[in-house]
Amino acid sequence: MSPDSLNALFELCIGFALAGLLTSGYQAVLQRPAGFSLLNHRAMPTAFAAVPFLVFAAPFIIMRNTLLGRRVIQQHRVQFVMMATVLAGFWSLMSGTFIVMSLRATGLLA
């Protein structure tokens, strides 16, 4: 495995781990699962404050909604599940890349 591939895999894992940490923390504090409905609040500051949270939590929310929908509905086509998985994976890779780059910029990661 090349160093670049290993680095990308590390960033993908960091992105999914951060997304899981954020959504689990949100659920532990507020006793309800996080979702994209956070953007539907009438109060603009609340909806605006939810954007940074959702940027990093979205991969977990996408996969959770896809897997729960697959169990309940049983009618999702395989292509839909694959598309959601690829979207969540790419999103996780990008958020993980941002986190790793930020840690390198601050000198916390060599």
C-alpha positions in Angstrom: 0.0 0.0 0.0 1.4 3.4 -1.0 1.9 6.1 1.6 -0.6 8.3 -0.2 -3.3 5.5 -0.1 -2.5 4.9 3.6 -2.8 8.6 4.3 -6.2 8.8 2.5 -7.4 5.8 4.5 -6.3 7.4 7.7 -8.2 10.6 6.7 -11.3 8.7 5.8 -11.2 7.0 9.2 -10.7 10.3 11.0 -13.6 11.8 9.2 -16.0 8.9 10.1 -14.8 8.9 13.7 -15.3 12.6 14.1 -18.8 12.3 12.5 -19.7 9.5 14.9 -18.3 11.4 17.9 -20.2 14.5 17.1 -23.6 12.8 16.5 -23.2 10.6 19.6 -22.3 13.5 21.7 -25.3 15.5 20.4 -27.6 12.5 21.1 -26.2 12.1 24.6 -26.7 15.7 25.5 -30.1 16.4 23.9 -31.6 12.9 24.1 -32.6 12.9 20.4 -30.7 12.0 17.3 -29.0 14.6 15.1 -30.4 15.1 11.6 -30.6 17.5 8.8 -33.8 18.9 10.3 -31.6 21.2 12.4 -31.5 23.5 9.4 -35.3 23.9 9.6 -35.4 25.9 12.8 -37.4 29.2 12.6 -34.6 31.0 14.5 -31.9 31.9 12.0 -29.1 31.9 14.5 -29.9 28.4 15.5 -30.0 27.1 11.9 -26.8 29.1 11.1 -25.0 27.6 14.1 -26.0 24.1 13.0 -24.2 24.4 9.7 -20.6 23.8 11.0 -21.9 20.9 13.1 -23.6 19.3 10.1 -20.6 19.8 7.9 -18.6 17.3 10.0 -21.5 15.1 11.2 -23.1 14.5 7.8 -21.3 11.3 6.9 -22.7 9.5 10.0 -26.2 11.0 9.5 -26.2 9.9 5.9 -25.2 6.4 6.6 -27.5 6.1 9.6 -30.5 7.3 7.6 -29.6 5.0 4.7 -29.2 1.9 6.9 -32.3 2.6 9.0 -34.4 3.3 5.9 -33.1 0.1 4.3 -34.3 -1.9 7.3 -37.7 -0.2 7.6 -38.7 0.2 3.9 -36.8 -2.8 2.4 -37.4 -1.2 -1.0 -34.2 0.8 -1.4 -32.5 -0.2 -4.5 -28.9 -1.3 -4.3 -27.8 1.7 -6.4 -29.3 4.1 -3.9 -27.5 2.5 -1.0 -24.3 2.5 -2.9 -24.6 6.1 -4.0 -25.3 7.1 -0.3 -22.3 5.1 0.8 -20.0 6.7 -1.8 -21.3 10.2 -0.9 -20.8 9.6 2.8 -17.3 8.2 2.2 -16.2 11.1 0.0 -17.7 13.6 2.5 -15.9 11.8 5.3 -12.6 11.8 3.4 -12.9 15.6 2.8 -13.7 16.4 6.5 -10.9 14.1 7.6 -8.5 15.8 5.2 -9.5 19.2 6.7 -8.9 17.9 10.2 -5.5 16.4 9.4 -4.5 19.6 7.6 -5.6 21.7 10.5 -3.7 19.5 13.0 -0.6 19.7 10.8 -0.9 23.5 10.5 -1.1 23.9 14.3 1.9 21.6 14.8 -0.1 18.9 16.7 0.5 16.3 14.0 3.8 15.8 12.3 
